[in-house]
């Protein structure tokens, strides 16, 4: 069990990690407050894992001060990679995930975890999750799979409407009551 009180968690992601439908507050902020952990939130809406511009996950990870003591790196499996017309080859996303895993371990020498969004219809995103599991066999990292989580999928339509602003972005209530408990339980098992 990983003790995170007083530790630093680096979150790498896009609009879901940022909290674009909840005033810039996401599970990352709520979780760190509850844990008494330091939060570094490298999250920019609309960005991709694939290193296709200066705002990509890879580009932003490279800009984090390498002297920063990071105790845990949590990276979002971006839905933007599944929807972007700028990504010409799925290998660009795979290359980015590999880079994040290798660079993160070498630079920050900390555990790394990826998380998925909750379920929505997307064959491309489903394939990205399958890729993540294949890479997990090669690299040592944890996956919080909210996409396939039966408990997450079993909420009523009314709850879902309160918890999600659309099929990708949680509301503040969704982060507080639905997502953060999953992240806390997940991190306690690392």
N, C-alpha and C positions, 0 to 999 in steps of 0.2 A: 504494500500500500504506500502510495506516494504522499508525503506530507507537503502541502503547498502553502501553508501559512507563512507569510513573509518571503515567499519565493516569487520569481518573475516568470510570467507566462507570456510568450510571444504568440499572438494570433495573426495569421496571415490569411487574407481573404478578400472578398468583394462585398457586395451590398448586404448579404445575409450576416456576415461577420460585423459589418459596420452598424447595421440596424437601420437601414434606409426607410423602413415603414414604421419606425418607432422612435423617431427623433434622434437618431444616432446612438441609441442605447441598445445593446444586444446582450445575448447570453454571456459574452465575454466580460462585459462590465459588471453584470449582476453576479456572475460566478466569482470574479475576483474580489468583489466587495464582500460577499458571503464568506469566502475563504480567508480574507485578509491577505490576499496576494497582490503583487504588483502586476499591472496590465499594460502591455505594449500592444496596441491594436493597429496593425498595418493593414488597413482595410479601405479599399477604394471601390465604389460602386461601378459596375460595368466592366471590370477588369477580368483578365483570363490568367489561368496558370501558364498557358503557352506564351512563350517569350516573343510576342509580336509587336510590342511597343514599350515605351519607357515607364508605363504604369503596370506592366504585368507583375504577377506574383514574384517571378524570378528577379526582375529588375529591382523591385522594392526590397526583396530579401537581401540583395547585394548591398543596399544602402544602409542597412541596419549596422550600427557601430559594432565591429567585431570584438570590441572589448566589453560589450554588454554581457553581464552574467545572466544567461537565459537558463531556466531550470526545466522548461517544457515548451515545445513548439507545437502549436495546434494549427493545422492548415485546412482550409475549406476546399472540398472538391467542387470547383466552381461550375455552376449551371451555365455560365457564360461560354465555357468551352464547348458545351453541347449545342449551343444556339448560334455561335458566331459564324458568320460567313467569311470572316477574315482568316480563319484557321483552315488551311487547305488540306492538311493531312493530320489524322488523329495522332500520329507519331509525335507531333509538336507538343501535344499535351503530355504524352508519356515521357518525352525527354524532359519536360519541365518538372514533372513529379520526381523523376530520378534525380534531377539536379537539386531539388529542394531537400530530398532525403540525404544525398551525399554531402552537399554543402552544409546543411543544418547539423549533421552529426560531426563533421570535421571542424566546423567553425565554433559551434556552441556546445558541443559535447553533451548533449542532453537528449532525453527521450523525445520522439516525434510521433505525433498522432495526426491522422486525417479524419475529417468528418464529412458525411454526406448530408444533403438536404432531405427533407421528408418526401414521401412518395408523390410523384406526379407522372403523367404519361410522357415518357421520352425514351425511345429506344437508344438514342445516343448517350444519354446520361446513364442509363442502365449498363451500357457497354463500358462506360468510364468506371463505374463501380466494380464491374468484373475485372477490369484492368488493375484497379487498386488491390483487389484480392490476389491477383497473380503476382504483383510486385511485392506484396507482403511476404510471400514465400522466399523472395530473394533478399529483401531488406527487413530489418527488425523494426517494425513500427506497428502501432495500434490503429484500429479503425473503429470509429463510432458510426455505425451504419443506421442512421435514422430512416433511411429509405425503405429498408426491409423490416423495420421494427414493428411487430404486430401490435404492440401496445400503442405506438404512435398512430398507427393506421386505424385503430378501433374507436377513436373519438367520434362523437356524433356530428352530424352536419352542422348543428347549431354551435357546438364547441369549435369545430373547424373554422366556421365563419368568424368567431371571436378571436381565434388564435392566429389566423393567417389573413393578410391583406390581399394576397393572390396565391397562386399555387407554389410560389417560391419563398416569399418574404413573410416572416412572422410579424405579428403586432407585438407591442410591449407585453400585453397579457400572455401572448403565446410564448414569448421568451421566458417570462416569469414563471408561468405555471406548467408549461409543456416541455420546453427545451432545456432550461437550466437544470432541473432535477436530473435529466438524463446525463448532462455533462458532468455534474457533480458526482453522480454514481460512477460514471466512466473513469473520471480522474482518480477517484479513490481506489480504483482497482489497478491502476498503472504501477 
